[in-house]
């Protein structure tokens, strides 16, 4: 452990509790599991740690059909077969290791310097993938069976694992991680976030956009509620009209609802409600 501590980044608003669990996880060399609804900044935390500590970032985007070996390494048998057929490759086809390509976890292990390893949306994977992956991360090594070689981590990465809580994780998995739930920002925290992204922006536009945003999030029947990313993009859209009056956000038909709502039924519901002047 290098003694580095994380205290935030230029465009990431960090609360004290989250900073503490990040630094504890680095000190204990344990993965940090982050849960929370989409848009709460789970993935962006890994980017913030990368910026703050000057470490490279490797991202493993988990898919439902993914096998652990894909995250460790791939043996490119097809290329080797083609090289053996056509004989125009500079590689020695008898050297199997030349056809081994590291996956994201493998890349983190063989890197010359410590990295941040983001394992994004682990809840998409099945239980065997989750538990086997943590076995590898506990031991900091894995075997490449094709060449009978063990790959050991040169530097233990900072491991951030995210989950959207769509599926329960196994008890063994949870037991091997530190855990933090990132709640959706309240209006006060959201204002800090907006100030970071829009320094010097009109206070009335920020306040009124945030107020309208939280009213829209509370609408009944919304399947995918707008998140922080959508609010930031909505404010950008509002700023494209230099004559836009922020007071309109408090009482009139709201513009650019398609920036906030990405599902047809949600968009239609928000549009109907926002058109009822004085009742929204």
C-alpha positions as CSV (number, residue, x, y, z in Angstrom):
1,X,0.0,0.0,0.0
2,X,1.5,3.3,-1.1
3,X,-0.2,5.5,1.6
4,X,-2.2,7.4,-1.0
5,X,-5.6,8.7,0.1
6,X,-8.6,9.6,-2.0
7,X,-10.3,13.0,-1.2
8,X,-12.3,13.6,-4.4
9,X,-11.8,14.8,-7.9
10,X,-12.4,18.0,-10.0
11,X,-15.9,17.0,-11.1
12,X,-17.0,14.5,-8.5
13,X,-18.8,15.7,-5.4
14,X,-17.8,13.4,-2.6
15,X,-19.4,13.0,0.9
16,X,-17.2,12.1,3.9
17,X,-18.7,8.6,4.4
18,X,-17.9,7.5,0.8
19,X,-14.4,9.0,0.9
20,X,-13.8,7.0,4.2
21,X,-14.9,3.7,2.8
22,X,-12.8,4.1,-0.4
23,X,-9.7,4.8,1.7
24,X,-10.5,1.9,4.1
25,X,-10.9,-0.5,1.2
26,X,-7.6,0.6,-0.3
27,X,-5.9,0.2,3.1
28,X,-7.3,-3.3,3.7
29,X,-6.8,-4.2,0.0
30,X,-10.4,-5.3,-0.3
31,X,-12.8,-4.8,-3.2
32,X,-15.4,-2.0,-2.7
33,X,-18.9,-3.0,-3.7
34,X,-21.1,0.0,-4.6
35,X,-24.9,-0.3,-4.8
36,X,-27.5,2.3,-5.8
37,X,-29.9,3.1,-8.6
38,X,-28.5,4.1,-12.0
39,X,-27.2,7.7,-12.1
40,X,-25.9,7.9,-8.5
41,X,-22.2,8.1,-9.5
42,X,-21.1,4.5,-8.9
43,X,-19.2,4.2,-12.1
44,X,-17.9,7.7,-12.0
45,X,-16.3,7.1,-8.6
46,X,-13.7,4.8,-10.3
47,X,-12.9,7.6,-12.8
48,X,-12.6,10.1,-9.9
49,X,-10.2,7.7,-8.0
50,X,-8.2,7.4,-11.3
51,X,-7.9,11.2,-11.6
52,X,-7.2,11.8,-8.0
53,X,-4.5,9.1,-7.5
54,X,-3.0,9.2,-11.0
55,X,-3.6,5.5,-11.7
56,X,-4.7,3.9,-15.0
57,X,-8.3,2.7,-15.2
58,X,-9.3,-0.7,-16.5
59,X,-13.0,-1.4,-16.9
60,X,-14.7,-4.8,-17.1
61,X,-18.2,-4.4,-18.4
62,X,-20.0,-7.5,-17.1
63,X,-22.4,-9.2,-19.5
64,X,-25.0,-11.8,-18.6
65,X,-23.4,-14.5,-20.7
66,X,-19.8,-13.7,-19.7
67,X,-17.5,-16.4,-18.5
68,X,-14.8,-15.7,-16.0
69,X,-12.0,-16.8,-18.4
70,X,-13.0,-13.9,-20.7
71,X,-12.1,-11.5,-18.0
72,X,-8.8,-13.3,-17.3
73,X,-7.5,-14.1,-20.8
74,X,-8.4,-15.3,-24.3
75,X,-6.5,-17.9,-26.4
76,X,-6.8,-16.8,-30.0
77,X,-7.1,-20.2,-31.6
78,X,-8.6,-18.8,-34.8
79,X,-5.6,-16.5,-35.5
80,X,-3.2,-19.3,-34.8
81,X,-5.0,-21.6,-37.2
82,X,-4.9,-18.9,-39.9
83,X,-1.2,-18.3,-39.3
84,X,-0.5,-22.0,-39.7
85,X,-2.5,-22.2,-42.9
86,X,-1.1,-19.2,-44.7
87,X,2.3,-18.9,-43.2
88,X,2.5,-15.1,-43.5
89,X,2.6,-14.3,-39.8
90,X,5.7,-13.0,-38.0
91,X,4.7,-15.0,-35.0
92,X,6.0,-18.5,-34.3
93,X,2.9,-20.7,-34.4
94,X,4.6,-23.1,-32.0
95,X,4.7,-20.4,-29.4
96,X,1.1,-20.6,-27.9
97,X,1.8,-17.7,-25.5
98,X,2.1,-15.4,-28.5
99,X,-1.6,-16.0,-29.1
100,X,-2.7,-15.3,-25.5
101,X,-4.4,-12.0,-25.0
102,X,-5.1,-10.7,-21.5
103,X,-8.7,-9.8,-20.4
104,X,-9.3,-6.8,-18.1
105,X,-8.5,-8.6,-14.9
106,X,-5.4,-10.1,-16.5
107,X,-4.3,-6.7,-17.8
108,X,-4.6,-5.3,-14.2
109,X,-2.4,-8.2,-12.9
110,X,0.4,-7.7,-15.4
111,X,0.4,-3.9,-15.5
112,X,3.7,-2.3,-14.6
113,X,1.9,0.0,-12.1
114,X,-1.0,-0.1,-9.8
115,X,-4.4,0.3,-11.6
116,X,-8.0,1.0,-10.7
117,X,-10.0,-2.0,-11.8
118,X,-13.7,-1.2,-12.3
119,X,-16.0,-4.3,-12.5
120,X,-19.2,-2.7,-13.7
121,X,-22.7,-4.1,-13.1
122,X,-21.7,-7.4,-11.4
123,X,-25.3,-8.2,-10.8
124,X,-25.6,-9.1,-14.5
125,X,-23.4,-12.2,-14.0
126,X,-24.4,-15.5,-12.5
127,X,-23.4,-16.6,-9.0
128,X,-20.6,-18.9,-10.2
129,X,-18.9,-16.0,-12.1
130,X,-19.2,-13.7,-9.1
131,X,-17.7,-16.2,-6.6
132,X,-15.0,-17.6,-8.9
133,X,-14.0,-14.0,-9.8
134,X,-13.5,-13.1,-6.1
135,X,-11.4,-16.3,-5.6
136,X,-9.1,-14.9,-8.3
137,X,-9.1,-11.5,-6.7
138,X,-8.4,-12.9,-3.3
139,X,-5.5,-15.0,-4.5
140,X,-4.3,-12.4,-6.9
141,X,-3.4,-15.1,-9.4
142,X,-4.8,-17.4,-12.1
143,X,-3.6,-20.1,-14.4
144,X,-3.4,-20.1,-18.1
145,X,-4.0,-23.8,-18.8
146,X,-2.9,-23.8,-22.4
147,X,0.7,-22.9,-21.5
148,X,0.7,-24.2,-17.9
149,X,1.6,-20.8,-16.5
150,X,0.5,-18.9,-13.4
151,X,-0.1,-15.2,-13.7
152,X,0.5,-13.4,-10.4
153,X,-0.4,-9.8,-9.9
154,X,2.5,-7.4,-9.9
155,X,0.5,-4.8,-8.0
156,X,-2.8,-5.3,-6.2
157,X,-5.3,-3.1,-8.1
158,X,-7.8,-0.8,-6.4
159,X,-11.0,-2.8,-7.1
160,X,-14.4,-1.0,-7.5
161,X,-17.4,-3.3,-8.1
162,X,-20.8,-1.8,-9.0
163,X,-24.3,-3.3,-8.8
164,X,-27.7,-1.8,-9.7
165,X,-29.3,-4.2,-7.3
166,X,-31.3,-6.0,-10.0
167,X,-30.2,-9.4,-8.6
168,X,-29.1,-10.5,-5.2
169,X,-25.4,-11.3,-4.7
170,X,-24.3,-14.4,-2.9
171,X,-23.3,-14.3,0.8
172,X,-19.7,-15.4,0.1
173,X,-19.4,-12.6,-2.5
174,X,-20.7,-10.0,0.0
175,X,-18.5,-11.4,2.7
176,X,-15.4,-10.7,0.7
177,X,-16.2,-7.0,-0.1
178,X,-16.6,-3.8,1.7
179,X,-20.0,-2.3,0.9
180,X,-21.4,1.2,0.4
181,X,-24.9,2.2,-0.8
182,X,-24.9,5.5,-2.7
183,X,-28.2,7.1,-2.1
184,X,-29.7,9.3,-4.8
185,X,-28.6,12.9,-4.1
186,X,-30.9,15.1,-2.1
187,X,-31.6,18.6,-3.6
188,X,-28.8,20.2,-1.5
189,X,-26.2,17.7,-2.7
190,X,-27.6,18.0,-6.3
191,X,-27.0,21.7,-6.2
192,X,-23.3,21.1,-5.3
193,X,-23.1,18.7,-8.2
194,X,-24.7,21.1,-10.6
195,X,-22.3,23.9,-9.4
196,X,-19.3,21.7,-10.2
197,X,-20.6,21.0,-13.8
198,X,-21.8,24.6,-14.4
199,X,-19.6,27.1,-12.6
200,X,-21.0,30.6,-12.8
201,X,-24.4,29.5,-14.0
202,X,-27.5,31.6,-13.1
203,X,-28.7,30.7,-9.6
204,X,-32.3,30.9,-10.6
205,X,-31.8,28.5,-13.5
206,X,-30.0,26.0,-11.2
207,X,-32.6,26.2,-8.4
208,X,-35.6,26.1,-10.7
209,X,-34.3,23.2,-12.8
210,X,-33.5,21.2,-9.7
211,X,-36.9,21.9,-8.2
212,X,-38.7,20.8,-11.4
213,X,-36.4,17.8,-11.8
214,X,-37.4,16.4,-8.3
215,X,-41.1,17.0,-9.0
216,X,-40.7,15.0,-12.2
217,X,-39.0,12.2,-10.4
218,X,-41.9,11.9,-8.1
219,X,-44.5,11.4,-10.8
220,X,-46.6,8.3,-10.4
221,X,-46.2,5.5,-13.0
222,X,-42.7,6.4,-14.1
223,X,-40.7,3.3,-14.9
224,X,-37.2,4.9,-15.4
225,X,-36.8,8.0,-13.3
226,X,-34.3,10.6,-14.6
227,X,-30.9,10.5,-12.9
228,X,-28.2,13.0,-12.4
229,X,-26.8,12.5,-15.9
230,X,-30.2,13.4,-17.3
231,X,-30.5,16.6,-15.2
232,X,-27.1,17.8,-16.3
233,X,-28.0,17.2,-20.0
234,X,-31.4,18.9,-19.4
235,X,-29.7,22.0,-18.1
236,X,-27.4,22.0,-21.1
237,X,-30.4,21.8,-23.4
238,X,-32.1,24.7,-21.5
239,X,-28.9,26.8,-21.9
240,X,-29.1,26.4,-25.7
241,X,-31.9,29.1,-25.7
242,X,-30.3,32.4,-24.5
243,X,-33.7,33.9,-24.0
244,X,-35.0,31.1,-21.8
245,X,-36.7,32.3,-18.6
246,X,-36.0,30.1,-15.6
247,X,-39.4,31.0,-14.1
248,X,-41.0,28.9,-16.9
249,X,-39.7,25.8,-15.0
250,X,-42.0,26.6,-12.1
251,X,-45.3,27.0,-13.8
252,X,-45.4,26.3,-17.6
253,X,-45.2,23.5,-20.1
254,X,-41.6,22.1,-19.6
255,X,-39.3,21.9,-22.6
256,X,-37.0,19.1,-23.7
257,X,-38.6,16.4,-21.6
258,X,-37.1,13.9,-24.0
259,X,-33.8,14.6,-22.5
260,X,-35.1,13.5,-19.1
261,X,-37.3,10.6,-20.0
262,X,-36.1,7.9,-22.4
263,X,-39.1,5.5,-22.3
264,X,-42.2,6.4,-24.4
265,X,-44.7,5.9,-21.6
266,X,-42.6,7.9,-19.1
267,X,-42.3,10.8,-21.6
268,X,-46.0,10.8,-22.3
269,X,-46.8,10.8,-18.6
270,X,-44.5,13.7,-17.9
271,X,-45.7,15.6,-20.9
272,X,-49.4,15.2,-19.8
273,X,-48.7,16.4,-16.3
274,X,-46.4,19.3,-17.2
275,X,-49.0,20.7,-19.5
276,X,-51.5,21.1,-16.7
277,X,-50.6,24.7,-15.8
278,X,-50.8,25.5,-12.1
279,X,-51.3,21.8,-11.2
280,X,-47.7,20.5,-11.9
